[in-house]
Amino acid sequence: MRYFKLPDLGEGLQEAEIVEWHIKAGDTVSEDQVIVSVETAKAIVDVPSPCAGKVLTLFGAAGDQVHVGEPLLEYADAKNDDSGTVVGKVKTGSAEIETDDFIIGSPEPASTAAADSRNSDRVLATPLIKALANRLNVDLTQVAGSGSHGLITTDDVEKAAQVRDDFGSATTLSGVRRVMAKNMARAHAEVVGVTLYDDVDIHAWKKQEDPTMRLVRAIGLACKDAPQLNAWFDGSNLSLRLIDRVDLGIAVDTPDGLFVPVLRDIAGRKTTDLRKGLNNLRDAVKSRKIPPQEMTGATITLSNFGTIAGRYANPVIVPPTVAILGAGKMRDEVVAVDGVPAVHRVLPLSLTFDHRAASGGEAARFLALVMQDLAKA
């Protein structure tokens, strides 16, 4: 036995308060020796040691709350963990623990526990669990609690320590990657995304054609004739806001994570001006000097992932926008031209739309308009 945990005290009692330790770290105890007295709502219980051994660490001090299954002490010369069983000596207690201000299953006041659940920088754990985590060098902010209301348990801490020892430490996401993770989680929770896939024949393009600018132009034209996808959707109020100006968010991959700067008014500007604007945005992103206002307000998004790899994708919509177009890697493919096989250049497209805000027909018409413009010389 490595850890001795508070055993089941009977009568459905799940927590107790440490009244007095009868030993200290470094002591050698014998089996059945009384090591601690704890007070429940009904009585004071003397808890004996389930085995003989040297005590390495005590978890908690007088006045601390401890739940059944949480560690009381650590033995210095044992390997296996076991909570043991105990029948304590019951003495009449004069004090009762007030329970009205506690969340069921939590040793902390409701106000504290609720605050912990709202604040990601704090953890929902008892002092004994925090002491155990400190002993095992476990970062509790990295541990998901499996107990009631997200309370971190002994098993949670021990499993985290074991995973760390076996696979190395985890790194908390920060900066752009943290924001990206939160946005993706929000999108997964809120958006009803559906994706349409197709290939467009771009054989008519000039040799020096700028694929990104062609995509920008095609999206701008499609938004003009099929405006349902250039919009913001409020899922809470089930309201849709169609937007006249097309402000295109363009995904930019960097070593620090994904940035989505916004290219403004793409339907009302010349191609040369748009290319210059996009270059400026990308330079600002790479130098990490882009103003925050240039990262907000997109009405629709483009992900040109095919410049790296990939034919089709399932692009993720970030609310409140309702559509994102993904462009895959261009390829040569055999196509039928007037019934005769020919090798043409094709561009794969993936359009994800929020089905709460747009119908399948509206999305398909939008994609058809994009493809129609891309197929032109």
C-alpha positions in Angstrom: 0.0 0.0 0.0 1.3 3.4 -1.0 -1.5 5.7 -0.1 -4.1 5.2 2.7 -7.3 6.9 1.7 -10.2 7.9 3.9 -12.4 4.7 4.0 -16.1 4.5 3.9 -17.3 5.5 7.4 -20.7 4.0 7.0 -24.3 5.4 7.2 -23.8 7.1 3.8 -21.3 9.6 5.1 -19.1 10.8 2.2 -16.9 13.4 4.0 -15.3 14.2 7.3 -13.1 16.9 8.9 -9.7 16.2 10.3 -9.7 16.8 14.0 -6.3 15.7 15.1 -3.3 13.8 13.7 -1.8 11.3 16.2 1.3 10.8 14.1 3.7 12.9 12.0 5.7 12.4 8.8 8.7 10.2 9.5 6.9 8.1 12.2 6.8 4.3 11.9 3.3 3.0 12.7 2.0 -0.4 13.5 -1.1 -2.1 12.1 -4.3 -0.9 13.8 -2.5 2.0 15.4 -4.8 5.1 15.6 -3.3 7.7 13.2 -6.0 10.4 12.9 -9.3 11.4 14.4 -11.9 12.8 12.0 -15.3 14.3 12.6 -18.4 13.5 10.6 -21.8 15.0 10.9 -22.7 12.4 13.5 -19.5 11.5 15.4 -15.8 11.6 15.9 -14.0 8.6 14.4 -10.6 7.3 15.3 -9.0 5.9 12.1 -6.4 3.2 12.5 -3.6 2.4 10.1 -4.5 -0.6 7.9 -0.8 -1.8 7.9 2.6 -1.2 9.5 5.0 1.1 7.8 6.9 4.3 7.8 4.8 7.5 7.1 6.3 9.6 4.4 3.6 12.4 4.0 0.5 13.5 5.7 -2.2 15.1 3.5 -4.2 17.8 5.2 -4.2 19.5 8.5 -6.7 19.9 11.4 -9.8 21.6 10.0 -9.5 20.3 6.5 -12.4 18.5 4.8 -11.6 15.1 3.2 -13.9 13.0 1.1 -14.1 9.2 1.1 -11.4 7.9 -1.3 -9.1 10.9 -0.8 -5.6 10.3 0.5 -4.8 10.7 4.2 -1.2 9.7 4.2 1.6 8.1 2.1 3.7 5.3 3.2 7.4 5.4 2.5 8.1 1.8 1.7 5.1 0.6 -0.3 4.3 0.5 -4.0 0.7 -0.4 -4.5 -2.2 1.9 -3.8 -5.1 0.8 -1.6 -7.7 2.6 0.3 -8.0 -0.2 2.9 -11.0 -0.7 5.1 -11.5 0.4 8.6 -14.0 0.4 11.4 -13.1 3.3 13.7 -13.8 3.8 17.3 -16.8 6.0 17.6 -16.9 8.8 20.2 -19.7 11.3 20.8 -19.2 14.5 18.9 -20.4 17.8 20.1 -20.2 19.7 16.8 -22.0 19.2 13.6 -20.9 20.1 10.1 -23.2 22.6 8.4 -24.0 21.3 4.9 -26.5 23.9 3.6 -23.8 26.0 2.0 -22.1 23.1 0.2 -22.7 21.7 -3.2 -23.6 18.0 -3.0 -20.4 16.0 -3.4 -18.1 19.1 -3.0 -16.2 20.0 0.2 -16.1 23.7 -0.7 -18.8 26.3 -0.3 -21.1 26.6 -3.2 -19.9 30.1 -4.0 -16.3 29.0 -4.1 -17.1 25.9 -6.2 -19.2 27.9 -8.6 -16.5 30.4 -9.0 -13.9 27.7 -9.6 -16.1 26.2 -12.3 -16.4 29.6 -14.1 -12.7 30.4 -13.8 -10.4 28.3 -16.0 -7.3 29.5 -14.0 -8.6 27.9 -10.8 -9.3 24.2 -10.1 -12.1 22.5 -8.2 -10.2 20.3 -5.7 -10.0 19.9 -2.0 -6.9 20.9 0.0 -5.9 17.2 0.3 -6.1 16.7 -3.4 -4.0 19.8 -4.0 -1.5 18.5 -1.5 -1.4 15.2 -3.4 -1.0 17.0 -6.7 1.9 19.0 -5.2 3.5 15.8 -3.9 3.3 14.1 -7.4 4.2 17.4 -9.2 0.9 17.4 -11.1 -0.5 20.6 -12.6 -4.2 20.5 -11.6 -5.1 23.0 -14.4 -4.3 20.1 -16.8 -6.5 17.6 -15.0 -10.2 17.1 -15.8 -12.2 16.3 -12.7 -14.3 13.2 -12.8 -16.1 13.8 -9.5 -19.4 15.6 -8.9 -19.5 19.1 -10.4 -16.1 18.5 -12.0 -14.4 17.9 -8.6 -10.8 16.5 -9.1 -10.4 13.1 -7.4 -7.4 11.1 -6.2 -7.7 8.8 -9.2 -7.7 11.8 -11.5 -4.4 13.1 -10.0 -2.8 9.6 -10.0 -3.8 8.9 -13.6 -2.4 12.3 -14.6 0.9 11.5 -12.9 1.1 8.1 -14.6 0.3 9.5 -18.0 3.0 12.2 -17.5 5.6 9.6 -16.5 4.7 7.4 -19.4 4.3 9.9 -22.2 5.8 13.2 -21.0 4.3 16.5 -19.8 1.5 18.3 -21.7 1.8 21.9 -22.7 -1.0 24.3 -22.1 -2.1 26.1 -25.3 -1.6 29.8 -25.3 -1.9 32.7 -27.7 -3.2 32.1 -31.2 -3.5 28.3 -30.7 -5.6 28.7 -27.5 -7.9 31.1 -29.4 -8.1 28.7 -32.3 -9.0 25.8 -30.0 -11.8 27.8 -28.4 -13.2 28.9 -31.7 -13.2 25.4 -33.1 -14.9 24.1 -29.9 -17.5 26.9 -30.2 -18.1 26.1 -33.9 -18.5 22.4 -33.2 -21.1 23.2 -30.4 -23.1 25.8 -32.3 -22.9 25.3 -36.1 -24.9 22.8 -38.1 -22.4 22.5 -40.9 -23.0 20.7 -44.2 -20.3 20.5 -46.9 -20.7 20.4 -50.7 -17.8 19.1 -52.9 -17.1 19.7 -56.6 -14.4 20.2 -59.1 -14.1 23.1 -61.5 -12.4 22.9 -64.9 -9.8 25.7 -65.0 -8.3 24.7 -68.3 -9.1 28.2 -69.7 -6.9 30.0 -67.2 -3.9 32.0 -68.4 -0.5 30.5 -67.6 0.4 33.2 -65.0 -3.1 33.3 -63.4 -3.2 34.2 -59.7 -5.4 31.4 -58.2 -6.0 33.2 -54.9 -7.2 36.3 -56.7 -9.4 34.3 -58.9 -11.0 32.7 -55.9 -11.5 36.1 -54.2 -13.1 37.5 -57.3 -15.4 34.5 -57.7 -16.6 34.6 -54.1 -17.3 38.4 -54.4 -19.4 37.8 -57.6 -21.2 34.8 -56.0 -22.1 36.8 -52.9 -23.6 39.5 -55.1 -26.0 37.1 -56.9 -26.6 34.7 -54.0 -26.3 36.8 -50.9 -27.7 34.3 -48.5 -24.2 33.0 -47.6 -22.7 36.4 -47.1 -24.3 36.8 -43.7 -24.2 36.6 -40.0 -26.4 34.2 -38.1 -27.4 34.6 -34.4 -28.2 31.1 -33.1 -29.5 32.4 -29.8 -32.2 34.6 -31.4 -32.5 32.6 -34.7 -31.9 35.7 -36.7 -30.1 36.2 -40.0 -28.4 39.4 -41.1 -27.6 39.6 -44.8 -24.6 41.9 -45.4 -24.2 44.0 -48.6 -20.4 44.4 -48.4 -18.2 41.3 -48.8 -15.5 41.3 -46.2 -13.5 38.1 -46.8 -11.6 36.3 -44.0 -8.6 34.5 -45.5 -7.0 31.7 -43.5 -3.2 32.2 -43.1 -1.1 29.4 -41.8 1.8 30.3 -39.5 4.1 28.4 -37.1 2.2 30.1 -34.2 -1.2 28.9 -35.5 -4.0 29.9 -37.8 -4.7 33.6 -38.4 -7.7 34.8 -40.4 -7.2 38.5 -41.4 -10.0 40.2 -43.3 -9.7 41.5 -46.8 -12.3 44.3 -47.0 -14.9 45.0 -49.7 -13.6 42.4 -52.2 -16.5 43.0 -54.6 -15.8 46.7 -54.9 -12.0 46.7 -55.5 -9.7 46.0 -58.4 -7.6 42.8 -58.5 -4.3 44.7 -58.2 -5.6 46.5 -55.1 -6.8 43.3 -53.6 -3.5 41.5 -54.2 -1.6 44.4 -52.6 -4.0 44.4 -49.6 -3.7 40.7 -49.1 0.1 40.8 -49.3 0.1 43.6 -46.6 -2.2 41.5 -44.4 0.0 38.4 -44.7 3.1 40.4 -43.9 1.5 41.9 -40.9 0.4 38.4 -39.7 3.9 37.0 -40.1 5.5 39.9 -38.3 2.8 39.7 -35.6 2.0 43.4 -36.1 -1.5 43.0 -37.5 -4.0 45.3 -35.7 -6.8 43.5 -33.9 -9.5 45.2 -36.0 -8.1 43.6 -39.1 -8.9 40.2 -37.6 -12.6 40.8 -37.0 -15.8 41.4 -39.0 -15.5 38.8 -41.8 -18.7 38.0 -43.6 -17.5 34.8 -45.3 -14.2 32.9 -45.3 -11.7 31.3 -47.7 -9.3 28.5 -46.9 -6.8 28.0 -49.7 -5.4 24.8 -48.0 -4.5 23.3 -51.4 -1.4 25.4 -51.6 0.1 22.9 -49.1 -1.8 19.6 -49.7 -5.2 18.1 -49.7 -7.9 17.7 -52.3 -11.1 18.1 -50.3 -11.8 19.1 -46.7 -14.6 19.9 -44.3 -13.8 23.5 -43.5 -15.1 24.8 -40.1 -17.4 27.8 -39.9 -16.7 30.2 -37.0 -19.9 32.0 -35.9 -21.4 34.4 -36.7 -20.4 33.7 -40.4 -22.4 31.1 -42.2 -20.1 29.8 -45.0 -16.5 29.0 -45.8 -15.1 27.9 -49.1 -12.1 25.6 -49.2 -9.8 25.3 -52.3 -7.8 22.1 -52.6 -4.7 21.2 -54.6 -5.0 21.7 -58.3 -4.4 18.7 -60.4 -4.4 17.4 -64.0 -7.3 15.0 -64.8 -8.8 13.3 -67.8 -12.1 14.9 -68.6 -14.6 14.5 -71.5 -14.6 17.3 -74.0 -17.3 16.9 -76.6 -17.2 13.2 -76.0 -13.4 13.0 -76.4 -11.0 12.4 -73.5 -8.6 15.3 -72.7 -6.3 16.3 -69.9 -7.4 19.5 -68.2 -6.4 21.3 -65.0 -9.1 21.1 -62.3 -9.5 22.8 -58.9 -11.4 20.9 -56.1 -13.7 23.0 -54.0 -15.3 22.3 -50.6 -18.1 24.6 -49.5 -19.3 24.3 -45.9 -22.4 26.2 -44.9 -24.5 26.5 -41.8 -27.7 24.7 -42.5 -29.6 26.7 -39.9 -29.0 29.8 -42.0 -29.1 28.6 -45.6 -30.8 25.8 -47.5 -29.0 23.2 -49.6 -30.3 24.8 -52.7 -29.0 28.2 -51.7 -25.6 26.8 -51.0 -25.5 24.8 -54.2 -26.4 27.9 -56.3 -23.7 29.8 -54.6 -21.1 27.1 -55.4 -22.3 27.0 -59.0 -21.8 30.7 -59.3 -18.3 30.4 -57.9 -17.5 27.6 -60.3 -19.0 29.5 -63.2 -16.6 32.4 -62.8 -13.6 30.2 -62.1 -14.2 28.4 -65.3 -13.8 31.6 -67.4 -10.6 32.6 -69.0 
